[in-house]
């Protein structure tokens, strides 16, 4: 356990700078977006009220009040989130491949550590999950601050106040990365963990068998997906809706656990017996 903790601490220290940079970009860009969207709304209100000579009531009936949803739907808000997702996706590959880069290949040192090699897998996948959950958690912290900035700029009568919960549940993308219940949290992030583990196994296959490993990794990934969705395929094409939704969900969870177990076993086997440096 101590070896795993040390490896995890080491891996997280390697990712810390990227993590902080992504947080900084997200916060600064979204704050700028709040200011820009709020100013655009206020400029439109001033133009209509003072230049076009319509009263506030007519303006609000025509254009409506401003809410934070207008900020959330803008590129200023969505762009940084997409950048964070891309950063995490890139690091899923980088966390392994950079160990093979350089004159003194770092993977030698990792594989020679006096601990089970599977701890390397566990430390890397935990780092990815910590990074993902950390980015989402800070987004939840940023939201009230950004709402406060908008409220300080837009007068009460011109805005529709929404809570953080209302904002998250109103936007599909946010409701996926910020689930509304513990069950959804486990399901969504469990699925993410499964996807990362499959990708890790594909990477280790490529590292073990080079060009042949690429095809092996693709075949393994496709097979894992087929096994995972097999209850859905049976439900749709063979059993004609035999299972209740709750039963289908349980079957999907069971298949997901089977695939995850097989993936961890395969990764451990490759790290112990096949990996080349």
C-alpha positions in Angstrom: 0.0 0.0 0.0 2.8 2.4 0.9 4.5 1.7 -2.5 1.2 2.5 -4.3 0.8 5.8 -2.3 4.3 6.8 -3.2 3.7 6.1 -6.9 0.4 8.0 -6.8 2.1 11.0 -5.1 4.8 10.9 -7.7 2.4 10.7 -10.6 0.2 13.5 -9.3 3.3 15.7 -8.8 4.1 15.2 -12.5 0.6 16.3 -13.5 0.3 19.1 -11.0 1.5 21.9 -13.3 -0.9 20.9 -16.1 -3.7 20.6 -13.5 -3.1 24.2 -12.2 -2.8 25.6 -15.7 -6.1 24.1 -16.8 -7.8 25.4 -13.6 -6.3 28.9 -14.3 -7.4 28.9 -17.9 -10.9 27.8 -17.0 -11.4 30.3 -14.2 -10.0 33.3 -16.1 -11.8 32.5 -19.4 -15.1 31.9 -17.7 -14.8 35.1 -15.7 -14.1 37.0 -18.9 -17.1 35.3 -20.4 -19.3 36.4 -17.6 -18.1 40.0 -18.0 -18.5 40.0 -21.8 -21.9 38.4 -21.9 -23.2 40.7 -19.2 -21.8 43.8 -20.9 -23.4 42.7 -24.2 -26.8 42.3 -22.5 -26.4 45.7 -20.7 -25.3 47.4 -23.9 -28.4 46.0 -25.8 -30.6 47.2 -22.9 -29.1 50.7 -23.0 -29.4 50.9 -26.7 -33.1 49.8 -26.7 -34.1 51.9 -23.7 -32.2 55.1 -24.3 -31.7 55.1 -28.1 -34.8 53.4 -29.3 -36.9 55.0 -26.5 -38.7 51.8 -25.3 -39.4 51.4 -21.5 -38.0 48.7 -19.3 -41.2 46.7 -19.3 -41.3 46.5 -23.1 -37.7 45.6 -23.2 -38.1 42.8 -20.8 -41.2 41.5 -22.6 -39.3 41.5 -25.8 -35.8 40.3 -24.8 -36.4 38.8 -21.4 -34.2 38.9 -18.3 -30.6 37.8 -18.4 -29.8 34.5 -16.6 -26.5 32.7 -16.0 -27.7 30.2 -18.6 -26.7 32.7 -21.3 -23.2 32.6 -19.9 -23.1 28.8 -19.7 -24.2 28.4 -23.3 -21.5 30.7 -24.6 -18.1 29.6 -25.9 -16.4 31.5 -23.1 -17.8 28.9 -20.7 -18.0 25.7 -22.7 -14.6 26.3 -24.4 -12.4 25.8 -21.2 -14.5 22.7 -20.2 -13.8 21.2 -23.6 -10.1 22.1 -23.2 -10.0 20.4 -19.9 -11.6 17.3 -21.3 -9.1 17.3 -24.2 -6.3 17.7 -21.7 -7.4 14.7 -19.7 -7.9 12.6 -22.8 -4.4 13.6 -24.0 -2.9 12.8 -20.7 -4.4 9.3 -20.7 -1.8 8.5 -23.4 0.9 10.9 -22.2 1.0 9.4 -18.7 2.4 6.2 -20.3 4.2 7.3 -23.4 6.4 9.9 -21.8 7.9 7.2 -19.6 9.5 5.8 -22.8 10.7 9.2 -24.1 14.2 10.5 -23.5 17.7 9.2 -23.4 17.4 7.7 -20.0 14.0 5.9 -20.4 12.1 6.4 -17.1 10.1 3.3 -17.5 13.2 1.3 -16.5 13.1 2.9 -13.1 9.4 2.3 -12.7 9.6 -1.4 -13.7 12.6 -2.0 -11.4 10.8 -0.7 -8.2 10.5 -3.2 -5.4 6.7 -3.5 -5.7 4.1 -5.3 -7.9 4.1 -3.8 -11.3 0.3 -3.6 -11.2 0.7 -0.7 -8.7 2.1 1.3 -11.6 -1.2 0.8 -13.4 -3.2 1.6 -10.3 -1.3 4.8 -9.6 -1.6 6.1 -13.2 -5.4 5.4 -13.4 -6.0 6.9 -10.0 -4.1 10.0 -11.1 -6.4 10.4 -14.1 -9.5 10.0 -11.9 -8.2 12.5 -9.4 -7.4 15.0 -12.1 -10.9 14.6 -13.6 -12.8 14.8 -10.3 -10.6 17.7 -9.2 -11.4 19.7 -12.4 -15.1 19.1 -11.9 -15.0 20.0 -8.2 -13.3 23.3 -8.9 -15.8 24.0 -11.6 -18.5 23.7 -8.9 -16.5 26.1 -6.7 -16.1 28.6 -9.7 -19.8 28.7 -10.4 -21.0 30.7 -7.3 -18.1 33.1 -7.9 -19.1 33.6 -11.5 -22.7 34.1 -10.6 -21.7 36.7 -8.0 -19.8 38.6 -10.7 -22.8 38.6 -13.0 -25.1 39.7 -10.2 -22.8 42.6 -9.4 -23.0 43.8 -13.0 -26.6 43.2 -14.0 -29.4 45.1 -12.0 -32.0 43.0 -10.2 -34.9 43.8 -12.5 -32.9 42.8 -15.5 -31.8 39.3 -14.4 -33.3 36.0 -13.4 -31.5 34.5 -10.5 -30.8 30.8 -10.7 -29.1 28.5 -8.1 -26.1 26.3 -9.0 -28.4 23.2 -9.0 -30.8 24.8 -11.4 -28.0 25.8 -13.7 -26.4 22.3 -13.7 -29.6 20.5 -14.3 -30.6 22.8 -17.1 -27.5 22.0 -19.2 -27.1 18.4 -20.4 -23.3 18.7 -20.6 -23.0 20.0 -17.1 -25.4 17.4 -15.7 -23.2 14.6 -17.2 -19.9 15.9 -15.6 -21.7 17.0 -12.4 -24.2 14.2 -11.7 -27.3 15.1 -9.6 -27.2 12.0 -7.4 -24.8 9.5 -5.9 -26.0 6.7 -8.1 -25.4 8.8 -11.3 -22.0 9.8 -9.9 -21.0 6.1 -9.5 -22.4 5.1 -12.9 -20.9 8.0 -14.9 -17.5 8.0 -13.3 -17.5 4.2 -13.1 -18.0 4.2 -16.9 -15.2 6.7 -17.3 -12.9 4.5 -15.1 -13.7 1.5 -17.4 -13.0 3.4 -20.5 -9.6 4.6 -19.2 -8.7 1.1 -18.1 -9.4 -0.3 -21.5 -7.3 2.4 -23.1 -4.5 1.7 -20.7 -4.6 -2.0 -21.7 -4.5 -1.0 -25.3 -1.5 1.2 -24.7 0.3 -1.6 -22.8 -0.4 -4.0 -25.7 1.1 -1.6 -28.2 4.2 -1.2 -25.9 4.5 -5.0 -25.6 4.0 -6.0 -29.2 4.6 -2.7 -31.1 2.8 -2.8 -34.5 1.1 -6.0 -33.7 0.1 -4.6 -30.4 -1.8 -1.7 -32.1 -4.1 -4.2 -33.8 -4.3 -6.3 -30.6 -5.3 -3.2 -28.7 -8.0 -2.3 -31.2 -9.4 -5.8 -31.2 -9.4 -6.0 -27.4 -11.1 -2.6 -27.1 -13.8 -3.7 -29.6 -14.3 -7.0 -27.8 -14.6 -5.2 -24.5 -17.3 -2.8 -25.9 -19.2 -5.8 -27.4 -19.2 -7.6 -24.1 -20.2 -4.4 -22.3 -23.2 -3.7 -24.5 -24.2 -7.4 -25.0 -27.2 -7.1 -22.6 -28.5 -4.2 -24.7 -28.0 -6.1 -27.9 -29.8 -9.1 -26.4 -32.6 -7.0 -25.1 -33.1 -5.3 -28.5 -32.6 -8.1 -31.0 -33.1 -11.4 -29.2 -35.3 -11.1 -26.1 -37.6 -8.4 -27.4 -37.5 -6.2 -24.3 -37.6 -9.1 -21.8 -35.7 -7.3 -19.0 -37.0 -4.4 -17.0 -34.9 -1.2 -17.1 -33.6 -1.9 -13.5 -32.7 -5.4 -14.4 -30.9 -4.2 -17.5 -29.0 -1.7 -15.5 -27.8 -4.4 -13.1 -26.7 -6.6 -16.0 -24.8 -3.7 -17.5 -23.1 -3.1 -14.1 -22.2 -6.8 -13.9 -20.7 -6.8 -17.4 -18.8 -3.6 -16.7 -17.3 -5.2 -13.6 -16.3 -8.3 -15.6 -14.7 -6.2 -18.3 -12.9 -4.1 -15.7 -11.6 -7.2 -13.9 -10.4 -8.7 -17.2 -8.8 -5.4 -18.2 -6.9 -5.2 -14.9 -5.8 -8.8 -15.1 -4.6 -8.3 -18.7 -2.7 -5.1 -17.8 -1.0 -6.9 -14.9 0.0 -9.8 -17.2 1.5 -7.5 -19.8 3.4 -5.5 -17.2 4.8 -8.6 -15.6 5.5 -10.8 -18.6 5.4 -8.9 -21.9 6.2 -5.2 -21.6 9.4 -4.1 -23.4 11.5 -1.0 -22.8 
